[in-house]
């Protein structure tokens, strides 16, 4: 079993939520582990590992390596979708979407101490999410994106502001995701999001240099 305890508080001091997406890494011809190391070297301390098409065993092996490096950097590492991988690897937490495990079911797998995030796309979803056993609420897509097909249109800054306000009323941090770039990220934070989750824009050019640039403008 993984070492414990694991933190349940969302590290809201970190405005960049760097996502290592195995599919996007493959398109950029980069290994996910190398990208994760680059983000950590740049100073990212909040990271998600997203491997939608990867077999469970390979995902777990990758997660073990990323988490080992993450611990050395005192980083929070979140697993996307796979509660089993999050539990077995000793990740800090799990992120689920509307079609994944329900939060209560996910919580039963990962335990009370782990971080748990939930993606939302509409007012109804974020109001329902506020009553679930989650640690943070994600809202998106903020802007148009081809990386993550949610089936929902871009929500825009005004909706992000409303969702963030609703989240704060329930003492939940709000994370914006979808189409976020180095150019528009500050406007998303200004709209009220606690953190911005970024996938493809972090892979433009050198990942470490790009991540450093994001951190400079956000933190």
Protein Blocks (a to p, Z undefined) as FASTA:
>chain_A
ZZddddfbdcfkbmbdcdddfklmmmnopafklmmmmmmmnopabdcdddfkbcfklmmm
mmmmmmmmmmmnopacddehilmlmmmnopabdcddfklccfklmmmmnopkbccddddf
bfklmmmmmmpccfbdcdddfbacfkbcghpacebjmlmmmmmmmmmmnopacddeehia
fklmmmmmmnopabdcdfklmmgojfklmmmmmmmmmZZ
